[in-house]
């Protein structure tokens, strides 16, 4: 099994290609970099630092602009632009955590509210495929199950042309397993995205 440093080196090598070597489809030029926050070398804070350093190196060697977009920012924006955190807290007090989490899931997924993918599109509308690279971080914000990463890829298919890397906190058990929490793993095979860390 490749170490975190070896996987990061492979990703960096692929990012230096033009277009990035991981882009398997123009409709979804994504890669997933899996890391395990339970592993001593892959703790969340350490990974964030390494992502920032990687972005700096890629910008220096390729001349491209790397945008780091924390998914946590979109998560909280969605809640605030729907009914606000106070309403979610009130719902949790009245009906419990699962009801509140289901409501947040609705905010993030339902086109009648402020979908995560719509917010992402708004945040990246000025980016250009020939000039920009997008790093999506802080995906642990969805724990334990307010949003499925497979939904993100499904809804972005054909909409985002910017080469992007999703830094995914989880384990690998025949497929991706979000933070090692879910019994039903993320079914991502049909999206044909390269996964760094499936070894």
VOTI-296190 format. One record per residue: x, y, z of N, C-alpha, C in turn. Coordinates in steps of 0.02 Angstrom, whole numbers, plus 50000, padded with zeros to 5 digits. Layout:
REM residues N
XYZXYZXYZ;...
END
This chain:
REM residues 199
500424994150000500005000050000500445006350000;500275011149959500665017249955500545021650016;501075024950038501025029550094500675035950072;500485039950121500185046450106500645050650063;501285050850080501765054850042501835052349970;501815045849960501875043049893501255044749852;500665044349882500055046049847500045053449828;500275057649875500305064749861500795066249804;501335062649802501825063549748501525061649680;501145056149680500805054149617500315059449594;499925062049642499445067249625499805073349597;500335075349630500715081249607500975080149536;501235074249523501475072649455500915073349404;500325070749420499765071149373499505078249365;499545082249417499315089149413499765093449369;500385091449361500855095249320500745094149246;500385088949227500225087849157499705092949134;499655093949069499175098749042498795095548984;498155093748995497775094349057498005089249109;497795090049172498005085349224497875078149203;498355073749218498325066849193497755062749223;497455065149277496905061349306496235062449271;496185067549228495545069249197495345063849147;494885059549167494675053949126494065055649083;493735061249099493135063249062493085070849063;492915073749005492815081049003492185083049042;491715078349050491115079849087491215079749162;491755076649185491895076249256492655075549266;493025081049256493755080849261493995080949334;493765075949371493885075649443494375070149461;494705071049518495075065649551494875065849624;494935060149656494815059749728495455057549762;495675061449811496255059649851496005057549920;496035051049932495785048349996496335048750049;496135050950107496585050650165496185048350225;496525045350273496205042550332496395046750393;495935050950418496095055250475496285051450538;496145044850540496335040850598497075038750595;497365039350536498065037550528498515043150554;499045041450591499475046650620499765051550569;499885049350507500185053750457499655057450416;499025056150429498505058950386497965062750426;498165065450482497695069250523497455075350485;496845077450500496525082850462496955089150457;497225091450513497625097550510498245096750467;498555090850472499155089550432498985089350358;498425086350341498215085950271498075092850243;497745097050282497605103850259498255107550244;498745106750287499395110050276499715107450212;499705100850202500005097850143499635100050079;498985100750083498595103150025498805110250007;498895114450057499115121350044499805121450012;500255117350038500935117050009500915114349938;500495109349926500415106549859500165111949810;499675115749832499395121149789499945126049771;500355127949819500905132649806501395129849755;501575123449763502055120349717501765119949646;501135118149641500815117549574500785124349540;500625129449577500585136149548501275138449524;501795136849562502465138949542502725135049481;502555128649477502835124649422502415124849358;501765126049364501335125949305501085132849284;501105137649329500825144249314500075144549320;499765138849338499035138849346498845141349414;498225143449420497965146049483497595140349518;497795138849579497455133749619497015137149670;496365135649666495885138249714495715132749763;495805134149827495605129349880494935131549907;494435127249897493755128849918493535123949972;493475126250035493235121850088492485120450080;492305114150077491595112350071491215114450134;491565115150189491245117550251490955124550242;491285128650202491025135450189490355135050153;490305130550104489675129850068489135126750112;489325122250155488865119050202488525124250246;488925128550278488645133650322488265139050284;488495140550224488135145450183487445142850166;487395136550148486755133550131486265134050190;486505132250249486075132650309485845139750322;486315144450320486145151450335485665154450283;485755152450219485325155450167484655151850160;484575146350197483915143050198483515145750257;483565142450314483175144750371483605146950430;484275145950423484725148150476484855142850528;485425143450561485625138350610485155138150670;484855143750687484395143850744483805139150733;483555138950671482995134450656483215127150660;483815125750638484075118850642484145116750715;484405121250756484475119750828483795118550860;483325122750842482645121950870482345115350849;482445113350785482195106950761482515101150798;483165101650810483515096250846483245095650917;483125101250950482855101051018482155097951020;481765099450968481075097050967481005089850944;481415087950893481305081350862481925076950860;482495079450883483095075350887483595076650831;484195073850841484735075050794484585072550724;484295066650717484175063850650483705068250609;483205071050641482745075450605483115081850582;483545084450625483925090450606484415088850550;484735083150554485205081250502484845080150435;484245077250437483855076250377483665083050346;483505087850388483325094550362483925097750328;484515097150359485125099850328485265096350263;485155089750261485255085950199484795088650144;484185090450162483715093350114483975100050088;484225104250133484515110650111485065109450059;485495104650073486085103550031485935100049965;485375096549961485235092349903484635094349861;484155097749890483525099249856483585105749816;483415105549751483465111649709483015117249732;482515115849774482085121249800482415125049857;482985122449881483345125849935484005128449908;484555127949945485205130449922485675124549916;485615121049859486005115049849486755116449851;487115111649878487845112249882488145113249813;487905109449764488185110049697488055116849665;487475119749679487335126349652487795131549683;487905131049748488375135549782489075134749754;489275128449741489935127249714490005130349644;489485129649603489505132649537489565140249541;489215143249588489255150549596489965152649617;490265148749661490935150349686491475149549633;491335145449583491855143849533491685146449463;491185150749457490955152849390491475156849352;491945159949387492465163849352493085159749335;493115153449358493695149249344493665146649273;494265145649243494315143349174494705136749171;494475131949131494805125449127495535125849106;495705130749065496395131249039496865134849087;496585137749141496995141949185496965139749258;496415136449278496285135349348496255127949366;496405126649429496325120049460495955121149526;495495116749542495095117449602495245111849652;495385113649714495465108749768494865109549814;494495104149825493935104049871494145100649935;494105104249991494335101750055493775101950106;493925099850168493485100050225492835096150215;492885090450181492285086350168492035082750230;492415082750284492195079550346491595083150377;491445089150353490885093050380490225089350372;490175084750326489545081350314489405075550362;489875074150406489795068450453489225069650502;488855064350521488965057650494488635056350427;488065059550412487745057950348487275063350323;487485069650327487055075050302487095075850226;487605072850196487675073450123488125067850098;487955065050040488355059750010488805062549955;489445060849959489925063349910489745060949840;489455055049834489255052549768488725057249737;488315060449779487825065249754488165071249723;488715073349754489095078949728489335077549657;489625071649647489865069949580489295069349530;488755066249552488175065349508487905072049484;487845076849530487555083349513488035087949475;488685086549480489175090749445489335088049375;489115082049360489255079049295489035083649238;489505085549196489355089749139489295097149154;489345098949219489265106049238489925109349254;490395105549281491045108349301491585105749254;491905110349219492445108549172493135109849201;493155112749261493795114349293494095107949322;494725106449307495045100749339495025101649415;494785096549450494665097149522494895090949559;495135091949619495315086449664494905087149727;494555081849744494175081449806494585077649857;494745080849912495125077549966494615074350013;494605067650011494075063550040494305060150104;494005061750161494205058450223493845051750230;494225046350230493885039950237494365034050229;494065028250225494435022150218494255018950151;494615013650135494475009950073494305002750092;493695000750077493464993850089493104991550026;493484989849976493234988049910492964994249873;492764999249910492595005849882492685010949938;492555017149923492655022349973492155021650030;492395022850090491965022750149492085029250188;491585033450189491645040150217491805039950292;492405042250310492645042450379492605035650414;492525030350375492465023750405491815022850443;491315027250430490695027350469490135023350439;490135022550373489535020050340489585012750323;489035009250331489035002250311488915001650236;488595006650207488495006650134489015011450104;489495008650069490045012650042489825017049985;490245022049969490095026549914490195022849848;489665022549809489715019349743489925024549692;490575024549675490835029749631491095027049565;491085020549556491385017549497491105020049432;490465021349430490145023449367490345030449346;490655034349392490835041149374491535041649344;491905036149343492555035849310493005041549332;493125042049397493595046849423494185043049453;494775045849445495365042649473495365043649549;495515038249585495525038549658496245037049681;496545041949714497205040949744497085038449815;497275032249827497165029449894496665023749894;496615020249839496175014349837496565007949846;497215008749859497645002849866497474999249931;
END
